[in-house]
Amino acid sequence: MARVLVVGIATLDIINTVDDYPEEDAEVRASTQAMRRGGNACNTAVVLQQLGHQCSWAGTLADDASSVMIRDDLATYGVNMDAVQVVAGGHSPTSYVTLNQRNGSRTIVHYRDLPEYSLAAFQQIDLTDFDWLHFEGRNVEQTRAMLDIAQHQVPAVPRSVEIEKPRKAVESLCEGTKLLLYSRNYAQSHGITNNEMSNPVAFLQTQQQTIPTAEHICSWAGQGAWGVDQQGKVLHSPAMDLPCVVDTLGAGDTFNAAIIHTKLAGLPLADCLRDACQLAGQKCTRQGFQGLC
């Protein structure tokens, strides 16, 4: 069992399942509605807990009723919340999700009115307690400062960063990390076309040339995932062959958790990609994360 710190967001997800994605200005009836705890970092922590690790989450919570639900859910999985920063009078970030029952796709509208996790709060964490540090690539300036603190205080502890969205200066978070996890959305912001034959190989090779000390990985939904190791070798694993797709919400976070888990186990990159694609596929066949591992 490894001790893992994840830094990032928690949300309340309101999920409406529809028979098919509605056209603009349409009025449709949801077949089901669910409210769940979400957020990239928290999802990753919950999966890592199920994989046998002890996770601590560092992020912000409001003091509203939604935050009680978020706390209760994380506590159910055993995620430690000692590093959480509570903001009085805040409003929990909320994601309004339209889940297409036909193919499992999800369309999300986010609402956020809560400060990001602060550098001052991060500085209170004893980083020597952890075997791995994982960061969401958000709140770029302060996250860069957190990474610098980690490099100074615990240089031997591996650090991973999820680069999900093309935020301003987000590339500054790549330096000094062991593992960089890119989303398809981010890779496509670098000029990769969105079609069935596209893949992120050229993007990953460029990233590896820029940051040769890290491993670079990009998941690509139904096409699986690609990775480039520190020697520049390109590897690919196909996606799991699924009998049906129920819910893709959180599949990328599950993939990231599985990559961290396999790296902690010392597996080669090819095996990491294979196992992560398998676990992400299993996530797509169920609602939520309960009993995933």
GULOPA-785785 format. One record per residue (C-alpha): residue in one letter; x negated, y negated, z negated. Coordinates in nm, 3 decimals. Example, Ala and Ser with C-alpha at 12.3 -4.5 7.8 and 13.67 -1.06 7.14 Angstrom:
BEGIN
<rec><residuo>A</residuo><px>-1.230</px><py>0.450</py><pz>-0.780</pz></rec>
<rec><residuo>S</residuo><px>-1.367</px><py>0.106</py><pz>-0.714</pz></rec>
END
This chain:
BEGIN
<rec><residuo>M</residuo><px>0.000</px><py>0.000</py><pz>0.000</pz></rec>
<rec><residuo>A</residuo><px>-0.130</px><py>-0.345</py><pz>0.096</pz></rec>
<rec><residuo>R</residuo><px>-0.038</px><py>-0.678</py><pz>-0.055</pz></rec>
<rec><residuo>V</residuo><px>0.084</px><py>-0.913</py><pz>0.219</pz></rec>
<rec><residuo>L</residuo><px>0.169</px><py>-1.283</py><pz>0.202</pz></rec>
<rec><residuo>V</residuo><px>0.405</px><py>-1.415</py><pz>0.470</pz></rec>
<rec><residuo>V</residuo><px>0.451</px><py>-1.788</py><pz>0.516</pz></rec>
<rec><residuo>G</residuo><px>0.748</px><py>-1.919</py><pz>0.710</pz></rec>
<rec><residuo>I</residuo><px>1.121</px><py>-1.970</py><pz>0.726</pz></rec>
<rec><residuo>A</residuo><px>1.430</px><py>-1.809</py><pz>0.576</pz></rec>
<rec><residuo>T</residuo><px>1.773</px><py>-1.872</py><pz>0.723</pz></rec>
<rec><residuo>L</residuo><px>2.135</px><py>-1.780</py><pz>0.685</pz></rec>
<rec><residuo>D</residuo><px>2.250</px><py>-1.605</py><pz>1.003</pz></rec>
<rec><residuo>I</residuo><px>2.617</px><py>-1.626</py><pz>1.102</pz></rec>
<rec><residuo>I</residuo><px>2.662</px><py>-1.361</py><pz>1.371</pz></rec>
<rec><residuo>N</residuo><px>2.963</px><py>-1.344</py><pz>1.600</pz></rec>
<rec><residuo>T</residuo><px>2.984</px><py>-1.030</py><pz>1.814</pz></rec>
<rec><residuo>V</residuo><px>3.161</px><py>-1.075</py><pz>2.147</pz></rec>
<rec><residuo>D</residuo><px>3.247</px><py>-0.831</py><pz>2.425</pz></rec>
<rec><residuo>D</residuo><px>3.047</px><py>-1.033</py><pz>2.678</pz></rec>
<rec><residuo>Y</residuo><px>2.869</px><py>-1.368</py><pz>2.670</pz></rec>
<rec><residuo>P</residuo><px>3.124</px><py>-1.646</py><pz>2.732</pz></rec>
<rec><residuo>E</residuo><px>3.104</px><py>-1.901</py><pz>3.009</pz></rec>
<rec><residuo>E</residuo><px>3.065</px><py>-2.266</py><pz>2.919</pz></rec>
<rec><residuo>D</residuo><px>3.386</px><py>-2.427</py><pz>2.790</pz></rec>
<rec><residuo>A</residuo><px>3.544</px><py>-2.085</py><pz>2.738</pz></rec>
<rec><residuo>E</residuo><px>3.736</px><py>-1.973</py><pz>2.430</pz></rec>
<rec><residuo>V</residuo><px>3.677</px><py>-1.613</py><pz>2.324</pz></rec>
<rec><residuo>R</residuo><px>3.755</px><py>-1.403</py><pz>2.020</pz></rec>
<rec><residuo>A</residuo><px>3.475</px><py>-1.239</py><pz>1.822</pz></rec>
<rec><residuo>S</residuo><px>3.523</px><py>-0.869</py><pz>1.754</pz></rec>
<rec><residuo>T</residuo><px>3.323</px><py>-0.894</py><pz>1.430</pz></rec>
<rec><residuo>Q</residuo><px>3.153</px><py>-1.160</py><pz>1.223</pz></rec>
<rec><residuo>A</residuo><px>2.868</px><py>-1.106</py><pz>0.977</pz></rec>
<rec><residuo>M</residuo><px>2.657</px><py>-1.324</py><pz>0.751</pz></rec>
<rec><residuo>R</residuo><px>2.299</px><py>-1.209</py><pz>0.692</pz></rec>
<rec><residuo>R</residuo><px>1.970</px><py>-1.339</py><pz>0.570</pz></rec>
<rec><residuo>G</residuo><px>1.738</px><py>-1.417</py><pz>0.861</pz></rec>
<rec><residuo>G</residuo><px>1.420</px><py>-1.600</py><pz>0.951</pz></rec>
<rec><residuo>N</residuo><px>1.111</px><py>-1.469</py><pz>1.127</pz></rec>
<rec><residuo>A</residuo><px>0.877</px><py>-1.450</py><pz>0.828</pz></rec>
<rec><residuo>C</residuo><px>1.139</px><py>-1.302</py><pz>0.596</pz></rec>
<rec><residuo>N</residuo><px>1.243</px><py>-1.041</py><pz>0.851</pz></rec>
<rec><residuo>T</residuo><px>0.880</px><py>-0.939</py><pz>0.890</pz></rec>
<rec><residuo>A</residuo><px>0.840</px><py>-0.918</py><pz>0.512</pz></rec>
<rec><residuo>V</residuo><px>1.150</px><py>-0.699</py><pz>0.476</pz></rec>
<rec><residuo>V</residuo><px>1.023</px><py>-0.454</py><pz>0.739</pz></rec>
<rec><residuo>L</residuo><px>0.675</px><py>-0.445</py><pz>0.582</pz></rec>
<rec><residuo>Q</residuo><px>0.837</px><py>-0.367</py><pz>0.245</pz></rec>
<rec><residuo>Q</residuo><px>1.014</px><py>-0.071</py><pz>0.402</pz></rec>
<rec><residuo>L</residuo><px>0.681</px><py>0.041</py><pz>0.550</pz></rec>
<rec><residuo>G</residuo><px>0.543</px><py>0.067</py><pz>0.198</pz></rec>
<rec><residuo>H</residuo><px>0.367</px><py>-0.265</py><pz>0.141</pz></rec>
<rec><residuo>Q</residuo><px>0.419</px><py>-0.527</py><pz>-0.129</pz></rec>
<rec><residuo>C</residuo><px>0.517</px><py>-0.855</py><pz>0.034</pz></rec>
<rec><residuo>S</residuo><px>0.535</px><py>-1.204</py><pz>-0.107</pz></rec>
<rec><residuo>W</residuo><px>0.723</px><py>-1.474</py><pz>0.079</pz></rec>
<rec><residuo>A</residuo><px>0.612</px><py>-1.838</py><pz>0.074</pz></rec>
<rec><residuo>G</residuo><px>0.877</px><py>-2.073</py><pz>0.210</pz></rec>
<rec><residuo>T</residuo><px>1.140</px><py>-2.329</py><pz>0.114</pz></rec>
<rec><residuo>L</residuo><px>1.488</px><py>-2.272</py><pz>-0.019</pz></rec>
<rec><residuo>A</residuo><px>1.767</px><py>-2.517</py><pz>-0.083</pz></rec>
<rec><residuo>D</residuo><px>1.966</px><py>-2.507</py><pz>-0.406</pz></rec>
<rec><residuo>D</residuo><px>2.295</px><py>-2.428</py><pz>-0.233</pz></rec>
<rec><residuo>A</residuo><px>2.512</px><py>-2.115</py><pz>-0.224</pz></rec>
<rec><residuo>S</residuo><px>2.353</px><py>-1.989</py><pz>0.097</pz></rec>
<rec><residuo>S</residuo><px>2.014</px><py>-1.976</py><pz>-0.073</pz></rec>
<rec><residuo>V</residuo><px>2.158</px><py>-1.749</py><pz>-0.341</pz></rec>
<rec><residuo>M</residuo><px>2.253</px><py>-1.504</py><pz>-0.066</pz></rec>
<rec><residuo>I</residuo><px>1.904</px><py>-1.530</py><pz>0.086</pz></rec>
<rec><residuo>R</residuo><px>1.737</px><py>-1.467</py><pz>-0.251</pz></rec>
<rec><residuo>D</residuo><px>1.964</px><py>-1.174</py><pz>-0.331</pz></rec>
<rec><residuo>D</residuo><px>1.892</px><py>-1.006</py><pz>0.000</pz></rec>
<rec><residuo>L</residuo><px>1.514</px><py>-1.043</py><pz>-0.031</pz></rec>
<rec><residuo>A</residuo><px>1.529</px><py>-0.917</py><pz>-0.389</pz></rec>
<rec><residuo>T</residuo><px>1.717</px><py>-0.607</py><pz>-0.270</pz></rec>
<rec><residuo>Y</residuo><px>1.415</px><py>-0.515</py><pz>-0.059</pz></rec>
<rec><residuo>G</residuo><px>1.167</px><py>-0.604</py><pz>-0.334</pz></rec>
<rec><residuo>V</residuo><px>1.010</px><py>-0.908</py><pz>-0.168</pz></rec>
<rec><residuo>N</residuo><px>0.827</px><py>-1.125</py><pz>-0.424</pz></rec>
<rec><residuo>M</residuo><px>0.942</px><py>-1.490</py><pz>-0.430</pz></rec>
<rec><residuo>D</residuo><px>0.710</px><py>-1.645</py><pz>-0.689</pz></rec>
<rec><residuo>A</residuo><px>0.565</px><py>-1.880</py><pz>-0.425</pz></rec>
<rec><residuo>V</residuo><px>0.902</px><py>-2.012</py><pz>-0.307</pz></rec>
<rec><residuo>Q</residuo><px>0.950</px><py>-2.390</py><pz>-0.310</pz></rec>
<rec><residuo>V</residuo><px>1.303</px><py>-2.503</py><pz>-0.403</pz></rec>
<rec><residuo>V</residuo><px>1.429</px><py>-2.834</py><pz>-0.264</pz></rec>
<rec><residuo>A</residuo><px>1.703</px><py>-2.998</py><pz>-0.470</pz></rec>
<rec><residuo>G</residuo><px>2.000</px><py>-3.118</py><pz>-0.269</pz></rec>
<rec><residuo>G</residuo><px>1.885</px><py>-2.941</py><pz>0.045</pz></rec>
<rec><residuo>H</residuo><px>2.088</px><py>-2.743</py><pz>0.298</pz></rec>
<rec><residuo>S</residuo><px>1.983</px><py>-2.391</py><pz>0.393</pz></rec>
<rec><residuo>P</residuo><px>1.873</px><py>-2.353</py><pz>0.755</pz></rec>
<rec><residuo>T</residuo><px>2.151</px><py>-2.181</py><pz>0.946</pz></rec>
<rec><residuo>S</residuo><px>2.139</px><py>-1.985</py><pz>1.270</pz></rec>
<rec><residuo>Y</residuo><px>2.464</px><py>-1.941</py><pz>1.461</pz></rec>
<rec><residuo>V</residuo><px>2.423</px><py>-1.623</py><pz>1.665</pz></rec>
<rec><residuo>T</residuo><px>2.637</px><py>-1.502</py><pz>1.954</pz></rec>
<rec><residuo>L</residuo><px>2.568</px><py>-1.130</py><pz>1.993</pz></rec>
<rec><residuo>N</residuo><px>2.665</px><py>-0.977</py><pz>2.326</pz></rec>
<rec><residuo>Q</residuo><px>2.802</px><py>-0.629</py><pz>2.254</pz></rec>
<rec><residuo>R</residuo><px>2.759</px><py>-0.524</py><pz>2.617</pz></rec>
<rec><residuo>N</residuo><px>2.379</px><py>-0.540</py><pz>2.619</pz></rec>
<rec><residuo>G</residuo><px>2.268</px><py>-0.644</py><pz>2.270</pz></rec>
<rec><residuo>S</residuo><px>2.136</px><py>-0.985</py><pz>2.375</pz></rec>
<rec><residuo>R</residuo><px>2.164</px><py>-1.274</py><pz>2.131</pz></rec>
<rec><residuo>T</residuo><px>2.199</px><py>-1.647</py><pz>2.185</pz></rec>
<rec><residuo>I</residuo><px>2.110</px><py>-1.866</py><pz>1.887</pz></rec>
<rec><residuo>V</residuo><px>2.189</px><py>-2.223</py><pz>1.785</pz></rec>
<rec><residuo>H</residuo><px>1.973</px><py>-2.333</py><pz>1.491</pz></rec>
<rec><residuo>Y</residuo><px>2.053</px><py>-2.603</py><pz>1.238</pz></rec>
<rec><residuo>R</residuo><px>1.788</px><py>-2.720</py><pz>0.991</pz></rec>
<rec><residuo>D</residuo><px>1.798</px><py>-2.995</py><pz>0.732</pz></rec>
<rec><residuo>L</residuo><px>1.531</px><py>-2.880</py><pz>0.488</pz></rec>
<rec><residuo>P</residuo><px>1.163</px><py>-2.975</py><pz>0.455</pz></rec>
<rec><residuo>E</residuo><px>0.902</px><py>-2.725</py><pz>0.567</pz></rec>
<rec><residuo>Y</residuo><px>0.687</px><py>-2.542</py><pz>0.314</pz></rec>
<rec><residuo>S</residuo><px>0.432</px><py>-2.787</py><pz>0.181</pz></rec>
<rec><residuo>L</residuo><px>0.056</px><py>-2.766</py><pz>0.166</pz></rec>
<rec><residuo>A</residuo><px>0.072</px><py>-2.856</py><pz>-0.203</pz></rec>
<rec><residuo>A</residuo><px>0.288</px><py>-2.550</py><pz>-0.274</pz></rec>
<rec><residuo>F</residuo><px>0.056</px><py>-2.326</py><pz>-0.074</pz></rec>
<rec><residuo>Q</residuo><px>-0.243</px><py>-2.450</py><pz>-0.272</pz></rec>
<rec><residuo>Q</residuo><px>-0.088</px><py>-2.307</py><pz>-0.589</pz></rec>
<rec><residuo>I</residuo><px>-0.102</px><py>-1.949</py><pz>-0.454</pz></rec>
<rec><residuo>D</residuo><px>-0.387</px><py>-1.725</py><pz>-0.563</pz></rec>
<rec><residuo>L</residuo><px>-0.493</px><py>-1.590</py><pz>-0.225</pz></rec>
<rec><residuo>T</residuo><px>-0.727</px><py>-1.336</py><pz>-0.382</pz></rec>
<rec><residuo>D</residuo><px>-0.415</px><py>-1.133</py><pz>-0.468</pz></rec>
<rec><residuo>F</residuo><px>-0.359</px><py>-1.040</py><pz>-0.102</pz></rec>
<rec><residuo>D</residuo><px>-0.496</px><py>-0.802</py><pz>0.159</pz></rec>
<rec><residuo>W</residuo><px>-0.336</px><py>-0.977</py><pz>0.461</pz></rec>
<rec><residuo>L</residuo><px>-0.198</px><py>-1.326</py><pz>0.528</pz></rec>
<rec><residuo>H</residuo><px>0.064</px><py>-1.384</py><pz>0.797</pz></rec>
<rec><residuo>F</residuo><px>0.187</px><py>-1.725</py><pz>0.913</pz></rec>
<rec><residuo>E</residuo><px>0.470</px><py>-1.844</py><pz>1.134</pz></rec>
<rec><residuo>G</residuo><px>0.337</px><py>-2.095</py><pz>1.386</pz></rec>
<rec><residuo>R</residuo><px>0.551</px><py>-2.387</py><pz>1.271</pz></rec>
<rec><residuo>N</residuo><px>0.486</px><py>-2.706</py><pz>1.073</pz></rec>
<rec><residuo>V</residuo><px>0.163</px><py>-2.713</py><pz>1.272</pz></rec>
<rec><residuo>E</residuo><px>-0.049</px><py>-2.971</py><pz>1.092</pz></rec>
<rec><residuo>Q</residuo><px>0.008</px><py>-2.830</py><pz>0.745</pz></rec>
<rec><residuo>T</residuo><px>-0.013</px><py>-2.469</py><pz>0.861</pz></rec>
<rec><residuo>R</residuo><px>-0.353</px><py>-2.547</py><pz>1.014</pz></rec>
<rec><residuo>A</residuo><px>-0.459</px><py>-2.682</py><pz>0.675</pz></rec>
<rec><residuo>M</residuo><px>-0.331</px><py>-2.364</py><pz>0.506</pz></rec>
<rec><residuo>L</residuo><px>-0.535</px><py>-2.151</py><pz>0.745</pz></rec>
<rec><residuo>D</residuo><px>-0.844</px><py>-2.358</py><pz>0.668</pz></rec>
<rec><residuo>I</residuo><px>-0.789</px><py>-2.309</py><pz>0.294</pz></rec>
<rec><residuo>A</residuo><px>-0.755</px><py>-1.935</py><pz>0.346</pz></rec>
<rec><residuo>Q</residuo><px>-1.074</px><py>-1.927</py><pz>0.551</pz></rec>
<rec><residuo>H</residuo><px>-1.259</px><py>-2.111</py><pz>0.273</pz></rec>
<rec><residuo>Q</residuo><px>-1.117</px><py>-1.919</py><pz>-0.022</pz></rec>
<rec><residuo>V</residuo><px>-1.079</px><py>-1.564</py><pz>0.116</pz></rec>
<rec><residuo>P</residuo><px>-1.274</px><py>-1.538</py><pz>0.443</pz></rec>
<rec><residuo>A</residuo><px>-1.264</px><py>-1.158</py><pz>0.437</pz></rec>
<rec><residuo>V</residuo><px>-0.882</px><py>-1.137</py><pz>0.419</pz></rec>
<rec><residuo>P</residuo><px>-0.737</px><py>-1.095</py><pz>0.772</pz></rec>
<rec><residuo>R</residuo><px>-0.499</px><py>-1.363</py><pz>0.897</pz></rec>
<rec><residuo>S</residuo><px>-0.233</px><py>-1.330</py><pz>1.165</pz></rec>
<rec><residuo>V</residuo><px>-0.026</px><py>-1.604</py><pz>1.326</pz></rec>
<rec><residuo>E</residuo><px>0.298</px><py>-1.572</py><pz>1.519</pz></rec>
<rec><residuo>I</residuo><px>0.307</px><py>-1.819</py><pz>1.808</pz></rec>
<rec><residuo>E</residuo><px>0.673</px><py>-1.814</py><pz>1.905</pz></rec>
<rec><residuo>K</residuo><px>0.758</px><py>-2.156</py><pz>2.048</pz></rec>
<rec><residuo>P</residuo><px>0.561</px><py>-2.412</py><pz>2.250</pz></rec>
<rec><residuo>R</residuo><px>0.543</px><py>-2.667</py><pz>1.969</pz></rec>
<rec><residuo>K</residuo><px>0.314</px><py>-2.967</py><pz>1.992</pz></rec>
<rec><residuo>A</residuo><px>-0.049</px><py>-2.871</py><pz>1.914</pz></rec>
<rec><residuo>V</residuo><px>0.053</px><py>-2.515</py><pz>1.816</pz></rec>
<rec><residuo>E</residuo><px>-0.261</px><py>-2.389</py><pz>1.993</pz></rec>
<rec><residuo>S</residuo><px>-0.463</px><py>-2.537</py><pz>1.706</pz></rec>
<rec><residuo>L</residuo><px>-0.340</px><py>-2.246</py><pz>1.490</pz></rec>
<rec><residuo>C</residuo><px>-0.519</px><py>-1.988</py><pz>1.703</pz></rec>
<rec><residuo>E</residuo><px>-0.871</px><py>-2.061</py><pz>1.584</pz></rec>
<rec><residuo>G</residuo><px>-1.009</px><py>-1.845</py><pz>1.304</pz></rec>
<rec><residuo>T</residuo><px>-0.739</px><py>-1.576</py><pz>1.302</pz></rec>
<rec><residuo>K</residuo><px>-0.780</px><py>-1.200</py><pz>1.340</pz></rec>
<rec><residuo>L</residuo><px>-0.452</px><py>-1.139</py><pz>1.519</pz></rec>
<rec><residuo>L</residuo><px>-0.236</px><py>-1.363</py><pz>1.740</pz></rec>
<rec><residuo>L</residuo><px>0.120</px><py>-1.254</py><pz>1.816</pz></rec>
<rec><residuo>Y</residuo><px>0.282</px><py>-1.439</py><pz>2.106</pz></rec>
<rec><residuo>S</residuo><px>0.646</px><py>-1.437</py><pz>2.211</pz></rec>
<rec><residuo>R</residuo><px>0.757</px><py>-1.395</py><pz>2.570</pz></rec>
<rec><residuo>N</residuo><px>0.908</px><py>-1.743</py><pz>2.547</pz></rec>
<rec><residuo>Y</residuo><px>0.571</px><py>-1.893</py><pz>2.459</pz></rec>
<rec><residuo>A</residuo><px>0.389</px><py>-1.705</py><pz>2.735</pz></rec>
<rec><residuo>Q</residuo><px>0.648</px><py>-1.821</py><pz>2.988</pz></rec>
<rec><residuo>S</residuo><px>0.587</px><py>-2.182</py><pz>2.881</pz></rec>
<rec><residuo>H</residuo><px>0.240</px><py>-2.131</py><pz>3.031</pz></rec>
<rec><residuo>G</residuo><px>0.380</px><py>-2.076</py><pz>3.377</pz></rec>
<rec><residuo>I</residuo><px>0.471</px><py>-1.707</py><pz>3.380</pz></rec>
<rec><residuo>T</residuo><px>0.789</px><py>-1.648</py><pz>3.579</pz></rec>
<rec><residuo>N</residuo><px>1.090</px><py>-1.487</py><pz>3.414</pz></rec>
<rec><residuo>N</residuo><px>1.157</px><py>-1.187</py><pz>3.635</pz></rec>
<rec><residuo>E</residuo><px>1.149</px><py>-0.810</py><pz>3.604</pz></rec>
<rec><residuo>M</residuo><px>0.799</px><py>-0.781</py><pz>3.752</pz></rec>
<rec><residuo>S</residuo><px>0.631</px><py>-1.050</py><pz>3.541</pz></rec>
<rec><residuo>N</residuo><px>0.395</px><py>-0.971</py><pz>3.256</pz></rec>
<rec><residuo>P</residuo><px>0.163</px><py>-1.167</py><pz>3.027</pz></rec>
<rec><residuo>V</residuo><px>-0.170</px><py>-1.010</py><pz>3.127</pz></rec>
<rec><residuo>A</residuo><px>-0.321</px><py>-1.321</py><pz>3.285</pz></rec>
<rec><residuo>F</residuo><px>-0.201</px><py>-1.533</py><pz>2.994</pz></rec>
<rec><residuo>L</residuo><px>-0.352</px><py>-1.294</py><pz>2.738</pz></rec>
<rec><residuo>Q</residuo><px>-0.683</px><py>-1.277</py><pz>2.925</pz></rec>
<rec><residuo>T</residuo><px>-0.703</px><py>-1.656</py><pz>2.919</pz></rec>
<rec><residuo>Q</residuo><px>-0.626</px><py>-1.661</py><pz>2.549</pz></rec>
<rec><residuo>Q</residuo><px>-0.891</px><py>-1.396</py><pz>2.482</pz></rec>
<rec><residuo>Q</residuo><px>-1.152</px><py>-1.600</py><pz>2.668</pz></rec>
<rec><residuo>T</residuo><px>-1.059</px><py>-1.902</py><pz>2.457</pz></rec>
<rec><residuo>I</residuo><px>-1.048</px><py>-1.715</py><pz>2.122</pz></rec>
<rec><residuo>P</residuo><px>-1.267</px><py>-1.406</py><pz>2.175</pz></rec>
<rec><residuo>T</residuo><px>-1.283</px><py>-1.319</py><pz>1.804</pz></rec>
<rec><residuo>A</residuo><px>-0.911</px><py>-1.232</py><pz>1.784</pz></rec>
<rec><residuo>E</residuo><px>-0.684</px><py>-0.963</py><pz>1.922</pz></rec>
<rec><residuo>H</residuo><px>-0.403</px><py>-1.107</py><pz>2.134</pz></rec>
<rec><residuo>I</residuo><px>-0.063</px><py>-0.938</py><pz>2.164</pz></rec>
<rec><residuo>C</residuo><px>0.257</px><py>-1.030</py><pz>2.346</pz></rec>
<rec><residuo>S</residuo><px>0.582</px><py>-0.833</py><pz>2.332</pz></rec>
<rec><residuo>W</residuo><px>0.793</px><py>-0.840</py><pz>2.648</pz></rec>
<rec><residuo>A</residuo><px>1.135</px><py>-0.699</py><pz>2.554</pz></rec>
<rec><residuo>G</residuo><px>1.235</px><py>-0.410</py><pz>2.782</pz></rec>
<rec><residuo>Q</residuo><px>0.890</px><py>-0.393</py><pz>2.943</pz></rec>
<rec><residuo>G</residuo><px>0.717</px><py>-0.313</py><pz>2.618</pz></rec>
<rec><residuo>A</residuo><px>0.409</px><py>-0.501</py><pz>2.499</pz></rec>
<rec><residuo>W</residuo><px>0.061</px><py>-0.593</py><pz>2.614</pz></rec>
<rec><residuo>G</residuo><px>-0.251</px><py>-0.656</py><pz>2.414</pz></rec>
<rec><residuo>V</residuo><px>-0.611</px><py>-0.763</py><pz>2.472</pz></rec>
<rec><residuo>D</residuo><px>-0.877</px><py>-0.655</py><pz>2.227</pz></rec>
<rec><residuo>Q</residuo><px>-1.194</px><py>-0.840</py><pz>2.125</pz></rec>
<rec><residuo>Q</residuo><px>-1.386</px><py>-0.677</py><pz>2.410</pz></rec>
<rec><residuo>G</residuo><px>-1.135</px><py>-0.805</py><pz>2.664</pz></rec>
<rec><residuo>K</residuo><px>-0.973</px><py>-0.467</py><pz>2.735</pz></rec>
<rec><residuo>V</residuo><px>-0.608</px><py>-0.493</py><pz>2.840</pz></rec>
<rec><residuo>L</residuo><px>-0.367</px><py>-0.237</py><pz>2.694</pz></rec>
<rec><residuo>H</residuo><px>0.004</px><py>-0.178</py><pz>2.748</pz></rec>
<rec><residuo>S</residuo><px>0.274</px><py>0.026</py><pz>2.579</pz></rec>
<rec><residuo>P</residuo><px>0.618</px><py>0.079</py><pz>2.734</pz></rec>
<rec><residuo>A</residuo><px>0.933</px><py>-0.003</py><pz>2.544</pz></rec>
<rec><residuo>M</residuo><px>1.125</px><py>0.273</py><pz>2.372</pz></rec>
<rec><residuo>D</residuo><px>1.382</px><py>0.441</py><pz>2.596</pz></rec>
<rec><residuo>L</residuo><px>1.706</px><py>0.349</py><pz>2.417</pz></rec>
<rec><residuo>P</residuo><px>2.039</px><py>0.531</py><pz>2.447</pz></rec>
<rec><residuo>C</residuo><px>2.212</px><py>0.201</py><pz>2.373</pz></rec>
<rec><residuo>V</residuo><px>2.122</px><py>-0.150</py><pz>2.258</pz></rec>
<rec><residuo>V</residuo><px>2.326</px><py>-0.267</py><pz>1.959</pz></rec>
<rec><residuo>D</residuo><px>2.145</px><py>-0.569</py><pz>1.816</pz></rec>
<rec><residuo>T</residuo><px>1.816</px><py>-0.725</py><pz>1.933</pz></rec>
<rec><residuo>L</residuo><px>1.821</px><py>-0.990</py><pz>1.659</pz></rec>
<rec><residuo>G</residuo><px>1.496</px><py>-0.949</py><pz>1.463</pz></rec>
<rec><residuo>A</residuo><px>1.336</px><py>-0.702</py><pz>1.704</pz></rec>
<rec><residuo>G</residuo><px>1.038</px><py>-0.929</py><pz>1.757</pz></rec>
<rec><residuo>D</residuo><px>0.993</px><py>-0.973</py><pz>1.382</pz></rec>
<rec><residuo>T</residuo><px>1.007</px><py>-0.594</py><pz>1.345</pz></rec>
<rec><residuo>F</residuo><px>0.744</px><py>-0.558</py><pz>1.617</pz></rec>
<rec><residuo>N</residuo><px>0.517</px><py>-0.804</py><pz>1.435</pz></rec>
<rec><residuo>A</residuo><px>0.558</px><py>-0.618</py><pz>1.106</pz></rec>
<rec><residuo>A</residuo><px>0.469</px><py>-0.289</py><pz>1.272</pz></rec>
<rec><residuo>I</residuo><px>0.158</px><py>-0.440</py><pz>1.429</pz></rec>
<rec><residuo>I</residuo><px>0.040</px><py>-0.571</py><pz>1.089</pz></rec>
<rec><residuo>H</residuo><px>0.117</px><py>-0.233</py><pz>0.930</pz></rec>
<rec><residuo>T</residuo><px>-0.083</px><py>-0.039</py><pz>1.188</pz></rec>
<rec><residuo>K</residuo><px>-0.375</px><py>-0.284</py><pz>1.175</pz></rec>
<rec><residuo>L</residuo><px>-0.385</px><py>-0.244</py><pz>0.797</pz></rec>
<rec><residuo>A</residuo><px>-0.402</px><py>0.132</py><pz>0.856</pz></rec>
<rec><residuo>G</residuo><px>-0.703</px><py>0.081</py><pz>1.083</pz></rec>
<rec><residuo>L</residuo><px>-0.540</px><py>0.216</py><pz>1.399</pz></rec>
<rec><residuo>P</residuo><px>-0.677</px><py>0.123</py><pz>1.743</pz></rec>
<rec><residuo>L</residuo><px>-0.486</px><py>-0.138</py><pz>1.940</pz></rec>
<rec><residuo>A</residuo><px>-0.329</px><py>0.115</py><pz>2.178</pz></rec>
<rec><residuo>D</residuo><px>-0.171</px><py>0.302</py><pz>1.887</pz></rec>
<rec><residuo>C</residuo><px>-0.060</px><py>-0.026</py><pz>1.727</pz></rec>
<rec><residuo>L</residuo><px>0.126</px><py>-0.127</py><pz>2.042</pz></rec>
<rec><residuo>R</residuo><px>0.287</px><py>0.217</py><pz>2.077</pz></rec>
<rec><residuo>D</residuo><px>0.410</px><py>0.232</py><pz>1.718</pz></rec>
<rec><residuo>A</residuo><px>0.532</px><py>-0.129</py><pz>1.721</pz></rec>
<rec><residuo>C</residuo><px>0.732</px><py>-0.076</py><pz>2.040</pz></rec>
<rec><residuo>Q</residuo><px>0.888</px><py>0.235</py><pz>1.888</pz></rec>
<rec><residuo>L</residuo><px>0.992</px><py>0.061</py><pz>1.567</pz></rec>
<rec><residuo>A</residuo><px>1.122</px><py>-0.247</py><pz>1.751</pz></rec>
<rec><residuo>G</residuo><px>1.326</px><py>-0.015</py><pz>1.969</pz></rec>
<rec><residuo>Q</residuo><px>1.474</px><py>0.157</py><pz>1.666</pz></rec>
<rec><residuo>K</residuo><px>1.573</px><py>-0.186</py><pz>1.534</pz></rec>
<rec><residuo>C</residuo><px>1.765</px><py>-0.255</py><pz>1.856</pz></rec>
<rec><residuo>T</residuo><px>1.986</px><py>0.049</py><pz>1.796</pz></rec>
<rec><residuo>R</residuo><px>2.125</px><py>-0.079</py><pz>1.464</pz></rec>
<rec><residuo>Q</residuo><px>2.270</px><py>-0.386</py><pz>1.298</pz></rec>
<rec><residuo>G</residuo><px>2.031</px><py>-0.552</py><pz>1.053</pz></rec>
<rec><residuo>F</residuo><px>1.729</px><py>-0.393</py><pz>0.885</pz></rec>
<rec><residuo>Q</residuo><px>1.873</px><py>-0.162</py><pz>0.619</pz></rec>
<rec><residuo>G</residuo><px>1.722</px><py>0.186</py><pz>0.639</pz></rec>
<rec><residuo>L</residuo><px>1.503</px><py>0.097</py><pz>0.938</pz></rec>
<rec><residuo>C</residuo><px>1.190</px><py>0.271</py><pz>0.809</pz></rec>
END
